[in-house]
Amino acid sequence: MDKTYNPQDIEQSLYQDWEENGYFKPSGKGDAYSIMIPPPNVTGSLHMGHAFQDTIMDTLIRYKRMKGNNTLWQVGTDHAGIATQMVVERKLAAEENKTRHDLGRDAFIDKIWQWKNQSGGTITKQLRRLGASVDWDRERFTMDDGLSEAVKEVFVRLHKEDLIYRGKRLVNWDPKLHTAISDLEVENKDKQGHMWNLRYPLADGVKTLDGKDYIVVATTRPETMLGDTGVAVNPDDERYQNLIGKEILLPIVNRRIPIVADEHADMAKGTGCVKITPAHDFNDNEVGKRHELPMINVFNKDAAILSAGECYAFDGKPLELDAPIPERFHGLDRFDARQKIVDEFEQAALLEKIDDHSLTVPYGDRSGVVIEPLLTDQWYVRVAPLAKVATEAVENGEIQFVPKQYENMYFSWMRDVQDWCISRQLWWGHRIPAWYDADGNVYVGRDEAEVRRENNLADDVALNQDEDVLDTWFSSALWTFSTQGWPENTDDLKVFHPSDTLVTGFDIIFFWVARMIMMTMHFIKDENGKPQVPFKTVYVTGLIRDENGDKMSKSKGNVLDPLDMIDGIDLESLVEKRTGNLMQPQLAKKIEKNTRKTFADGIEPHGTDALRFTLAAMASTGRDINWDMNRLEGYRNFCNKLWNASRYVLMNTEEQDCGFNDKSKEYSLADRWILGQFQSTVKTFSEHLDNYRFDLAANTIYEFTWNQFCDWYLELTKPILFKGNEEQQRGTRHTLITVLEGLLRLMHPLMPYITETIWRRVAPLANIDAKTIMLESFPEFDQSLVDETAMADLEWVKQFILAIRNIRGEMDISPNKPLNVLLTKADEQDLRRLEDNKAFLSALAKLESFKVLDSADEAPASATAFIGNLEIMIPMAGLIDVEAELARIAKQLEKAQKGLEQVEKKLANEKFVNNAPEAVLAKEKEKLAEFSDAKAKLLEQKAKIESL
């Protein structure tokens, strides 16, 4: 093997070999195990969240594949309606100076398909860099023909069952993109704004209890008052009991609106009076529904003021209600209208006051503009009947959440579920399979021919298809079964559905997970008619944050590209990457400064395996995970350690007799010990993977590999390999190959590249004739290979060696100087272990002689250590220069004392203690403990040396 581990030399060519040889495909043997990849957006590129989840999924798939399962990791991408349309619209504007409307719908859709075919595969290429062992021949796209047919089928069936309907309801409206958007596409930002307190005059001479002819309402959106249809007061609020059922005269528009009693009005908040605008506020909409208030829409699709309010009842039917808006407001943008309305209230002496106010403002995450609740015609799924079955599936354990606490999040959504708005005012997506005639009648079918046939419509009846497309979450809700060929009853559907594990983030438990459960259980039934679940386990990951615990975002400049962790990036390229597309110079300057400070030397290449191992090791059960570059560096060193250990094994076994024949072998204590240790590791590692504790699995494999195999066992083999007889050497070589080959198979699911590379060199030495590690069997725990006596004896040997090494360290004795050892209080087991392992002890602890004393009284002045009752003594006379050692200790004591005094002085300073951040104080207290501990140890050493 190469002297140095260079992941860049092995990874991409190895992946290409795997893919070309079809190693990722289902084997057709064993029990099925499948994972459906959460389809990333076709516009996307790999981020740390993808890397994290894909590492976990690939680990599970590789593990189950090696366990003999018939594995399928189904890959695919989502068409990402809004995101993709925006990308292509921008490209069209930049390259041709045109809008989609210049091209028309069909030509624009063609442009998107062209873009998808040329540039839409970025993220799938990046998935390959992570080592994702997905079956690429089965790759699906939510807009491909098969999935499009499934989407139409589901829509038509749900509509026939009265579970899909069209209605006029309030939605999150994006005034820039001109479409409804989901709650997940709304980004709530904390802003400093204002609360306007407005006087609403009472009608018909009515007065409040304190004699006022008006009441005061407070609002952060004065422009919506043009659509007010009521004012709410709490039914228990004594201040307004006499006003319930009375009316106010709405300023500016002079419309009479009622005062209603509703608990939505908080007596302790503001004046206790709340203006109700059912067409422009979700909470107000619920109040309006309870009191049968009309809905008056005052905004057009640009969120500008209409010339007259559009009036509707809650069943969506138009109301014959006069709602004029003064001409001076017509066409005004909502924020311009806000200022004009406030000015007019002030001029009319109806502006009570303006308060500074902290508020949460909803923004479209794609458009960046403030979202407006707007009354529009949309298509909806009647969710409640579907949610009932889906909720029961989790309640009765058919679907398990890991960690379990996420079930509560799921239940909180499902037990208070609202109908789902599934239509979007876009061109890119699954066009709604509904057609309208000239009279506005709607017909739903799989295509126009079916609509005409089933409704007996003549060819001369003009039909126009609905312009809207379906929410992308609608097609992705069908992901587990549509990717397997549904609505056809395919063999894949029979074999791989239900899938086994879904790996996803907590933020889309409702938007995706719950909807998949609802849709799957409604459409997929077993042979007995029982609804099938889409998956059996939902493993919910935390969010990868930066090293300070902040959410990664482009605006903060703290986003890390996993490919930069793998391949490395120089500082200037990293700065350009983080700031190149920022429009705000001050922000770009700030991010550049932070980047140069944090990554002064850029990012070194670490390779895929180190990144994967880091992500697995950090996959705790907590909700969020703080990224740590130091851990990535540490696990890159771990890869080096494995590589160098493997080179040692190969150098001592290649072209040698490794005992994989009928020749006799003699196993040393170390051989028997490492075989038992490996079996224990196999058992623990497998249990952790089975329980989705990837962090504990990674720690288990790390501890065995670094500490037991590399640091101890390889050292313990040297006396045998250099001085043992032929049978002993054969036994040790056999053990070296056996353990390393098994260890590589054990590690493979976490670190596929390095394990495959080394295994291909090691396997022939073990008489294994196979082309890839990934199709070999996963190690199984074998109790017969656990020699409890050998395990205990070797642990005793390790303690003995460590005791000697500690004495050398404390007394500053050269590791090359042979030592004489005196022993007291040795029992029969100690004596047996000593006799059996003198070769190990002499070689690894550099010992010249052993002598067992009847009593410690016979011993000269010595440094001592204990293993249980056994006392180990190293006579000091002649080993060290007493005066020189005391002088050295004196210098170290002086240094420790100075440090101690400085920290004590700092912590005694009341001003420092009161003003220092908690982290700084903790650091100083840590220093205090370190200096105190160092001083105590030095004093102890000094006493020992003086006794000589």
N, C-alpha and C positions, 0 to 999 in steps of 0.2 A: 504494500500500500504506500501511497505517497507519504512523505515524512510529515507534511502539514495538512491539516483538515481545511479544505477550501470548498465550502458548499456551492459556490458559483460554478465550480467545475463539474459538479455531479447532478444538480437538481433538475434542470430543464431537459437534459438528454434522457435522464432516467424516467421522467414523467412521460415523455414522448414514447419511450419503450413500453411503459405500462399501458398507455392508451392504445397504441398500435396493436398490441398483443391481446387486447380485449379482456384484460384482467379485472376490469371494473364491472363487467357484466354479471348478471345473476347466473349462478352455477346450475340452477335447475335441480339441485340436490339439497336435502335437509329442509327444516322448517323455514318458512318465509320470514324475513325480517326486512322491513322497508321504512325509509324516511323520505318524506316529501320536503324538498328544500323550500324555505320561504322564498318565493320568487323575487329576486331583486329587480329594481326598476331597470328597464332596458337603457335608460339614459345614464345610469349610475356608474360609479367606479368604487372600487373596494375601499371601505373604511374599517376602522378598528372593530366596530360592532359586527360587520360581516366576518372579519378574520376570526373573531372570538367564537361566533356561533358556528361557522364552518369548521373550525378546529374541533369543536365538540361533536358535531355531526359526523365528521370523517373518522374521528376516534371511535365512535360507536359502530360505524359501518365496518371499519377495518377489523375491529374486535369481533363483531358477530360473523364476519366473513371467515375469519380464522377459526371461529368456534364451530364452523361447519354449517352455518345458516345459508339459505338461499337469499342473498342480500340484493336489495335494490335501493340505490340512492337516486331518487327521481329529481332531475335538474330541469330548470326552466327559468324564464324571465317574464316579468309583468310589463304590459304595454304602457303603463304609467300615463294615463290620459292627459292630465294637465301638463306635466313635466315635458313629455315628448312633444306635445303640440307647441309649447313655448320654445323649445330648442329649435324646432324646424321653422317656426315663424321668425325667430331672430336671424336664423341663417338666410332665410328668404329675403328679409329686409336688408341684410348686410350685403348679400351677393347680387340681388336683382332689384333692390329697392321696391319690392312689392309686398302686399299683404295677402293673406289667404283669400280674402274676398276678391282680389284681382284675379286669382286663379280659378276660384270656384271650388266647391266641395270635393268633387271627384279628383280633379287635378292636384289639389292640395294633399289629399290622402295618398295619391301616387308618390308625391314628394316625400311624405313620411316613410313610406315603404322603401324608397330608394335610400333614405338616410339610415333606416334600420339595417338594411342589408350591407351598407358600407361601414357604418360607425357604431352600430348597436350592439356589437359583441365585445365591447371593452371589458365588461365585468366578468364575462365567461372566460376570457383569456386570463384575467387575474386570478380567477378561481383555480385555474390550473397551476399557477405559481404557488398556491397554498397547499398543493398536493391533494386536492379534492378528488376522491375516487368515485365520481359520479359516472353513470352510464350515459356518455355523451350521445350515443346513437338514439337515445330516447328523449333528447332535449325537446322541451315544449315551449310554446310562446302563447300567452293568453289571447292573442289575436289570430292564432293559426286556425286552419279550417275546422279541425276536430273540436277544439275548445269553443270556437264560435258557434258550432252546431249545438254543443252542450248548453251554452248560455241561452240560445233561443229556445231550446226545449224546456229548460227550467222556467223561463219567463212565461211561456205559453201555458204550461201546466199550472203554475201558481196563479195565473190570471183566471184560468177556468175554475180553479178552486176558491176564487174570491179572496186569495191571499195577496194579490197585487191589484192596486187600484190607482186611479189618477185623482189628485185632489189639490185644492188651493190651500197651502199652508205656509207657515213661516220657515224660512231656511237661512243658513249663513250664506249671504250673497257677496260675491267678489265684484265690486263695481268696475275693476280694471279688466278682469278676464271674462266678465259677463257670464258667470256660471255659479250655480250652487256649489258649495264645498262641504266636506265633512268636518266634524269637530277636530279630527286628527290633523287636518290641514289648516287649522286656526292656531296661530301662535299668540298667546296672551302675553302682553308686555306691561310691566308696571310703569306708569307715567305720572308726572305731576300735572294736574289740570285744575279745573274749577267746578264748583257747585253753585249753580245759579238758583237763587230763591225768588220765585215768581209769585206775584199776587194774582189770584183768579177771583174776579168779582162774583158775588152771590147774586142769583137772579131773584126777581119778584120781591125785592125789599127784605129778603131774609137776612138775619144777622147772626153772628156767632154769640156764644154765651157772654163773651167780654165786649160785645157791642160792635164788632168790626163787620163791615159789609163785604169782606173778602176772606178767603183762606190762602195760606201760603204753601206752595208745593216746591220741592227742591229737585233739580235735575242736572245731570251732566251733559244732556243732549237737548238743549232748548229747541233745536230745529224740528224735533219730532212732535212738538206741541200742536203743530198744524193738523196732526192726525189723532189727537186725544179724543177719546169717546167716553171718558168717565174720570172720576176722582175717587180713590178708595180711602176709607178711614177704618180703623179697627172697631169692630162691634162693641168692644169693651171700653172704648175711649170716651170717658164722660164729657170731654170737651166738645165732642162733635155729635152727641146723641141726637140733638135736635135738627141736625143737618141731613141725616140719613134719609134718602128718598127725595131730597130737594135737588135743585140744579144750580149750576154755575153758568155764567156767560163767558165762553172761551174767548179771550182777547184775540185781536187781529182778524179772526174769521167770524166772530160774533155767532158762534154756534152754541146752542144750549146742550149741556151734557150733565148726566146725573151724578150724584154722590152716592156711592154704594158702600155697604159694610162688608169688609173682607179682612181676614187675618193676615193677609199679605202686608197690610199696613202695620208697621212696627210703631207702637205708641212711644217707645223710648228713643226713636231715631228721628232726628230733625223735628219737623212740626207735627209728624204723625199723619200727614196728608200725602198721598202718592198719586201723581198723574198716571192715567192708564192709557197706553197707546198700543192696542192689541196687534196692530199691523207692523209694529217696529220694535218690539221687545218681547223676548221669550216668556219672561215672568208675567208681563202685562197680558200676554196672549192667554195664559191660563186663567187669569182673573177675568178677562173679557168673556172667556168661554163659560165660566161659572155664572156670570151675571147676564149672559146673552147680549153683551154690548156689540155694536157693529164694529167691523174692522175697516179702517180708512187708510188706504195706502197713499202716501203723498210723494213718493220717490219714483223716478224712472230707473231703468237698468244702470244708468251712470251715477245713481244716487244724487240726482239733481231734482229740483222741485217740479212737480207736475202742474198743469194749468188748473186741474180740478182733482179733488181726492177721488180715488176709486173705492167704492163701498161694497163690502161683502158681508154675508152672514157666515157663521162658522161651518156651514155645510158647503161653502164655496160658491153659493149662488149670489149673483149680483143683487144689491138692494137699491130700491128706488129712494135714495137718500141724497139730498142736495148737499154737496160738500165743496163749495167754491173756494178757491185760493186767490187772494188778491194778485193782480197782474204783476205788481212790482217784484213778486217772488218767483215768477215763472222762469224756469230754466236755470235758476241759481244753483251752484254747487252746494252741497249740504253744509259745508263749513262757512261759505259766504252767507248762506241763509241763516246760519247760527248767529253770526255777528249782527246781521240786519234785524233779526228778531229781538235780540238782547237790546239793541239800540232803541227799537220801538217800544219795548216794555219800559225802558228807562224814561223815554220821552213822555210816556203815558203815566208816569209815576207808579208803575206796577212792578218795578224791579226793587225787591226788598233789600237784597244784599248779594255780594259775590264772595264766596269763601274759597281759599286755596284747598285743593282736595287731591289726595292720592287715589288713583283709580287704575283699574286693569282694562287695557284697551285691546280688543281682538284684531289681529292683523292676518292677512292671507300669507301663508308661508312661502308661496311662489311669487305673488304679485307685490307683496310688501305694502299694500294699501289697507286702510282700516275697513274691516268687514262690516256690512250692514245687514241686520236682520230684515228680510224683505218677504213680502207676500207674493208667492209665485205659484204657477201650476207645475206640479211635479208628479212623478210616479213614486209610489210607496209600496213597501212590503208590510203586510199586516203581521207583525212579528210575534205577538203574544202566544198564539197557538204553537208556533215553532219553538219558542223559548221554553215552554213548559216541559217538553220532551227532552230538550237539551240540558235543562237544569237537573232533571232527574238522573241523567246519565252520569253526572258528577256526584250527585248525592248518593247514588247507590254504588259508586266505585268503579263503574265501567270505564271511566276516564279518571286518571290520577294526575294531580298537579304536583310538580316537584320544583321548589319547596311547597309544602302543603298549604302555607298561609295564603298563596295566591288564589286558592279556591274562594276565599272571602271576597276578593276583588271581582272574581267572576260572578259570584252570587249577587253581589250588590248591583251589578249591571243587569243581570238577567231577571231579577225580581222586581225591577222597576223599569222595564224595557219600553222604549218608545218605538213607534212605527219608523221604518228605515227609508229615508229618501234615497232612491237609487238612480235618479236621472241627473244628467249633467248637460249643460248647454255648451257642448264641445263638438268638434267634428271627428276627432280621433277617438275611437273606442267602438264598442259594440252598439250599433244603432238599434234603438228600441223597435222591436217588431210589432209596431202598431201603425195603422193607416186611418186617415180621416177622409170622409167625403165632404162635399160642398156644404152640407148642413151641420158639419161638426161632429157627426157620429163617428165613434171610434171602433175599429175592428182590430183584434189581436190575432196574429197567426205566424207561422214559421216563415212564410213568404207571401207575397201579394197574391199569387195563384191560389194558395190555400184559403186566404181571406175571401177571395171572390167565390171560390167553390163552396165553402162552408156557409156563406151568407147569401148565396144566390144572387150575386151582384153581376149585372151585365157588363160587358166589356166597355160600353160607353159611359159607365159611371166612373167619373174621375176620382182617383185615390191618390193621396199624398202621404208618404211615410213620415212619421214623427221625426223631427230634426234632431232630437236629443239623443245622447248616447248613455249607456249605463255606467254607473259608478264603477271604478276599477275594482273596488272591494267586492262587487257582485260576482265578477268572473273568478276572482281569487278565492271566493268562498266555496267554489266548486272544485278547488285544486286537487284534493286527494282522490277524487273519482273521475273528474274530467280528463286528467292526465293519463288515466289508465284505459281510455277508450269509451267511457260512457257517453251516450245512452246505449251503445251496444254492450251486450253482456260478454265482454271479452275474457280470454283466459287470464290476462294480466289483472283484471279486476277481481277475478276469482282467487288468484294466488296472493296478490299484494295488498288487498284491501280487506279489512281495515289496515292502515299502516300502524307502525308500532310507536315511534317516538316523534313528537313535534318539538323542535327547538326554536324558541322565539323569545321576544322581549316582552316585558310586562306592559309596555305602553300600547300593545295591540291585542291584548287579551279579549277585549270586546270587539274591536273593529275587524279582526280577522279570525281569531281562535273561536270565539262564540258563534260567529256567522258560519264558519265551516261546520261546526257541530250541528247547528240548526239545519243547514241545507243538506248535509250528508244524511242525517237521521230521517229527514223527510223523504229523500229520494232513493236511498239505498237500503234495501231490506234483505235479510237472509232468506234461506229457503222456507222458513216458517213464518215469514212476514214480519219478523222482529227488526226494528230499526237498527242499522249498523252505525257504530261510532266511526269517525274518520281516523282516529288514532287512540291508542290506549294510555299513553303518557304524554303530558305536556311539561317539558323541562323549560323553566322560565329563567332566562339569564338576567344578570344585572346590566347596568350601563357602564361602559368604559369611560372613565373620566381622566382628566390630566393629573399630573403628579400633585397638584394642589387641591384636587377634589372638584375642580370646575368642569362643567359640561363642555365637551369639545365643540367648538363652532368656528367657522371661517372668520366671523367678525372679531373673535378674540385672538385669532392667530395661533390657537393651541391645538389645531387638528394635526394628528399624526397619521401619515400614510403607511399602512403595513408593509407596502412594497419598499418603502425607504428603510424600514427596519431590516428587511431581507437583503436588499441590494446595496444599501448605504447611499448617502447623498452628501455632496460637499456643501459647505455653508452658503456660498453664494447662490447655488441652485435652490437651496431650501428657502432662503430669503425671498427669492423671486417667486417661488411656488406659493408662498404664503401671502405675498403682498401684490403680486402681479395684476390681479383682477380687481383690486380694491379701488373704489372711486374716491374715497376720502383720504387726502394726503396726510392729515394728522393721524388718522387711524393706522395708515400704512407705516408711518414713521414709528409709531408706538410698537407695532407688531414687529417691525424690523429690529428695533432695539432689544425687545424681549427675546427674539430668536437668536440674535448674536450673543446675548448673555447666556442663554440656556444651552445653546449648541455651538459653542465657540469653535469647535473642531469639526463641525458637521456631524453626520451620523455614520459610524463605521458599519460595514456590512456584517450581519449576524447570521444570515441564512434562515430558511424556512423552519427548520427543526427547532432552532433556539426560540423563534417567535412562537411557534405552536406550543412548545413546552412551557414557556412563560405564561401564555394565555390559560393553559390548562391548570398550571400551578396557582393561578390567581382566581380560578372559578369557584369561589367560596359560595356559601348559601346566602350571603348578604346581597342587598339590592344593587349597590354600586361598587365599582372596583376602580381604585386609583392606579393608573399606569405608573410603572416604575422602571426607568431605563437601566437602573443598577441591576435589577433582577434579570432583565434581558441580557445584560453583559455577563452576569453570573451563569446563566444557562448556556450562553455561548461558550464559556469556559468548561461547562459540563460536557458539551459536545467534544471539545478538545480532549478532555479527560478520557472519555469513552474511546475516542480515536486512538490516542496514544496507548491506552491499555490494550486495545485490540492489536496494535502493532507489536506490543510485547508478546502477546499470546502467539501471534503468527510467527514471529521470529524464533520462538522456542518450540514450534510445533510443525511448521511447514518442512517437508522433506524429512520428517522424523516419524518414528513409530508411535502413533497416538493411541494405540490400544484398541482400535475398532476392528479387532480380529480375535482369534481364539487364544492369543498368547496371554499368559498370566499377568495380572496387574496387582500391585500393592498400593492401597490408598493410605495416604498419610492422615493424621488427625485433621490437618487443615483441609484436605480434600473432603473428608466426611463432614466437616463443619460447614464448608461453603455449600455443599449439596443440600444440607438441611436448611441453611439460611435461605437458599434460593427457593426451596419449596415453600417456606413460610412467606416469602415475598410474593410468590405466585398466588397463594391463597388470599393474602391481604389485598394485593393489587386488584385481583378479580372481584373481590367483594366490594371494593370502592367503586369500580367501574359499574358494577351491577346496581349500585345505589346512587349513581350519578354524582359521586364525590370525586370529581376529576382533580381537585386540588390535593386531596389525600392520596389519590393514586399516584400523582406526580411526585409528591413528597416521598412516598414509599419507594418508588423506583430510583429516585435520586439518592436516598440514604443507602440503599443496598449497593448501588453501582459505585458511588463515590467512596463511601466509608468501608463497606464490608469487602466488596470485590477488589476495587482498585487499591485502596490504602492498606488493607490487611492481607487479603488472600494472595495478591500478586507478590507481596513481600515474602509471605510464608512459603511460596513455591520455590524461592531462590535456593535455599539450602538443599532442597530435593533435586532440583534441576542441575545444580552445580556439583553436588557431592553424593547424591543418592545412587543406589544401585539401579540396574536396568529395569527391574519390575516396579520400583518406586517411581522412577522417572516416567515410565509408561502410564502408571496410574495417575500421576499428576498431569501429564499432557492430556490424557483422556478427560480428566475433570475440567481442565482449562477450556477445552473445546466444547465439552458438554454444557458447561455453565454459560459460556459466552454465547453459544448458538441459541440456547434457551432464553437467555437474557435479551438477545436481539429480537426474538419473536415476541417476548413479553413487552418490549418497548415500542415495537413497530407501530401500533395504532396511534401513539403520541408523536413519534418522530420517524416518519416513514423513509426519508431519504438516506440518512446516515445509517440506519439499521439495514436497509436493503443493500447498500454499497458494501458494508463490512460483511454482511451475511454471505454475499456471493463469493467471498474469499474463504469464509470459515466453513460453509456447508460441505464442500468437497472433502475436507479433512474429517468430517463426521460421517462420510460415506452417504451423504444426501445428494441425490441426483434430481434437482429441481431447478426451475428457472427463476422463480421469484419467491420471496419470503411471504408475500401477502396471501398466497394460496396454501401456505403451510399451516399446520394446526397450531392453535394457541396453546401454550403450556397449561397442563392440568396438574393440580396439586396431587402429589403422591406421598402419602404418609410413610410408606416403607422406606423412603429415602431420607427420612428425618431421624438421625441417630442422636437421641437425646443426650447420651453420655458424651459423645464427641462434641456436641454443642456446648455442654457445660464445661468440659475440659478446655476447649479452645478459648472460651470466655475467660477462664482462669488464666490461661497463658497471656491473653491480651492485657488483663489487669496487671500481671506481673511485669510485662514489658513496659506498660505505661508508667508503672510505679518507678522503675529504673530511669526512664526518660525524664520523668518529673524531677527526680533527685538531681539528675545531670543539669536540668534547666535551672533549678533553684540554686545550685551550687556552682553554676557556670563551669561545669566539667565538660571537656571536649567530648563530642559523640564518638570520636575514634579511639579514646583511651579505654583499654580493657579494665574492667572492674572485678573486684572480688566481692562475693555476696555471702553474708552471714544470715542464717535463718533461725528463728526460735518459734516456739508454740506451733510447730507443724504437726498436723494430724496425719493419719495414714493416707487419706486422700491427697493431701498436699504432697506427701512424699512420693506417692505413685505418680502424680502429675509431673512432679519435678523430674523424676527418673525417666519417664516416658518422653519428655519434651526438652531435654537438655540441649539438643541440637538447635531447636527453634530459639530457645532462650539465649543461648550463647551467640547465635548469629544475629538475631534481631536486636538484642539488648547490649551486644558487645561485652559479654561476660567472660572472665578468665577462669574463675573457679567458684564452686558452691560449697558451703560448709554449714552443716546443721548443728547448732549449739543446744546443749541441754537447758541452758538458762541465759537470759539476756545479760545477766551480771558478768558473764565471761567476756562480753564484747567490749572492744575499745570504743572511744568516742566515734559515733557514727551518725550518718543521716538515715532516717527511718521512714518506712511506709508500711501500710497494712493492707492485707487482702483477707477480710474477715478477721479471724484471730491470728492468722499468720503474720509475723513481724519480719519485714525485710530490712536488712541493715547493710549500709555501705560504709566501711571504715574510711575516715577522712584523712587520717595521717598520711602525709606524703602525696596526697592527691592534689592539694591546692596550696598556693602560697598564702598563708593565713594573713600576713600583713597586707599584701596586695589586695586580697579579697575584701578585707575590712575597709581598706581605703576606697575601693570601688563602691561598696555598700554605703559608706559615709557620703560620697558624692550624690548617689541616688536618693539617699535620705534627705539631704539638703534640698535637692530639687523638688522632691515630693512635699517637703515642709513648706517651701516657698509657695508652691501652687496652692496648697491647702489654706495658707494664711490669706492669699489673695482672694480666693473664693469666699472664705469666711467673712472677710472685710466687706465684700460686695453684698453678701446676703444680710449683713448686719446693718447695711445702709437702708433706712426706712424709705427714703425717697425712691431709691432704685427698685425696691421690692413692690412699692405701691404703683409704680408707673410702667414697669417692664411687662411686655406681653407674656402670657402664660407659657408659651413655647420657650422663650428666653429663660424664664425662671426655672423651668424644668431642666433645661440644659445645664444651668449653673449647679443645680442640686445634684445632677448626674455627675458633674465634675467633682463635686465635694465627696461623693461616695467613692469615686475612683481614686482620688488622692488619699483618702482615709484608708482604703483597702491596700493600696500600694505601700503606704507607710507601715501598716501593721505587718505585712509580709516581710518587708525589709528588716524590721526590728526582730522578727522571728529568725530570719536568716543570720542576722548579726549575732544573736544569742548562740545559735548553733556553732558558728565559726569561732566565737570566743571560747566555747567549751573545749575546742581542740587545743 
